[in-house]
Amino acid sequence: MENEAVKKVRSFLDSKGYDGTIYHTDDTIFTVEDASRAVGAPPEEILKSLVFMVSGDPVLVLMSGDNRVDPKRIASVMGTANSKVKMAQPDYVYSNFGYKVGGVPPVGYRPSLPALVDEELSRFDVVWAAAGTDHDFFPISPELLLEYTEGRMVSLKK
């Protein structure tokens, strides 16, 4: 039986006409390295979906697995002070959106979150994203990520 979090992601993808597959593994995916092993792709092709709090509001940040986010760049892009940008706590993400660390997807939020997509993702034809749990994932192009999230492509790399 499919997990509720995965159902939310699948429902969103279906609504967009996504023609790919959500894959399941028995391996637990908690880190980029775990995901790389499970998916069989290099770490840089693993998508990190991170929730940051910007002036008290959640913002989705999408990064390549081999890069780190520079919160100062988020502040600059969002037009706020550096002190107003913080990584969301895992319990906040779970209680508000139903996703746990390792399974945070780039899509499937109600209401949808503002999304910032790091420009470095354009290096790849496909990246591998969590599908709502730490056992489920799917391939997606950076172009579709931009379209599906209605995000902005910006420089976020530290």
N, C-alpha and C positions, 0 to 999 in steps of 0.2 A: 504494500500500500504506500502511495506517495505521500511524503511529508507535506504539511500545510504550507510551509515556506516555499518549497519547490513548486507546489501548485500555484502560488501567487506569481512566481517568476514565469512558469509555463503559460499561465493565462495571459500575462502581459505580452510575452513573445508571440503567442498565437494571435493576439489582437493586432499585432503589427505585421502578421504574415511571415514571420520568421520560419525559414524552411530547414533549419539545422536541427540538431539532436541535443537533448540534455542527457549527459552520461552520468552513470553512478559508479562509484568505486567503494569497496569495503575498507580501503585505506582511509584513515582520517587525515584530512587536509587542514593544517593549522598554519603552516608557514608557506612562503613562496617555494622553498625547497621541497616541501611535501607535495605541493601542487605540481611542481615540475616533474617529480618522479611519477606521480599518479597519472598525469596527462601524457607524459612522454614528450614534453616540449621544453626548450631551454627556459631558465628563470625569467629572462627578459620578455618572453611571450606570455607570461602569467600576468593577468590583470589584477591589480590591487584596487579594490573598491573600499574607500575609506570615508567615514562620516566625520566632518569637522563641524564644530560649533563656531559660527561667525556672528558676532554681536548677539549671541543667544539663539540663533536660528541654525538648523542643520543644513549643511551643504555637502553634496556628494563630490568626492575627489577621486578621479580615476587615473591611475599611474601604472607604468610598466614595472614589473617585478624587480628589475635591477636598479631602479631609481628610488630616491628618497624625496619626500615632499618638503618644500621650503615654505613654512607657514607665512613667512614675510611676503612671499609672492601671492599667496591666497589673499592676504590683507590688502595688498596693492590692487589686485584684480577686483576685489569686492569693495574697494574704496573705504576701508576701515583701518583702525589702528592695529598694529601688531599684537597688542595685548588683548584684542578682542577675538583672536583666532586660537582655538584650542581643539585638540582631538576629542571627539565625543567619547564618553565612557562606554565600555561594552554593555553595561546594564541599561544605559539610556537607549542605545541602538536596539537592543533586544526588546525592551518594554514598549518602545514607540513603533518599531517596524517589524519585529518578529524574527530578526536575523542575528545569529551569533557570530562571534569572531571566527574567521575561517570560512564562513558561508555567506558573507555580506555580498550581495549581487549588485550589478550596476543598474538594474531595472527592477520594477515590481514594487514601487513605493506609492502609497496612497495617503495624502496627495503626493504628487511627484515632487522630488527635491530639485532645487537648482543644482546643476552639475557643471563641474570644471573638468575638462578632459586634457590631460597633459599632451602637448604637441609631440613629444617623443614617441607616442603610440603610433604615429603615422609611419614609423619605420617598418611596421609589420603589416602583412596582408591579413593576418588573423591573430587574435589574442584569445586566451582561455580565461573565462570568467566563472566565479562561483555562481551557483544557481539556487542559493537560499540555504544550503547546509554545507557542512564541511566534508560531505561525501559526493556532492553533485556539482557538475560544471558543464559549460557549453562554449563552443567556439563562436567568435563574432568578429567582424571586421571593425576597425576603428571608425570607418565611415558610418556603419550602422549604429555604433555606440553613440556617435554624435546625433544622429537622426533620432534614435529611440529615446535618448535622455534629454533631447532638446538642449544639449550642453554647449558650452563655449570651449573651443580649443585654445589653450593658453600655455605659457611656459610656467611650469610649477616645480621643476627639478631643482633640488638643492645642489 
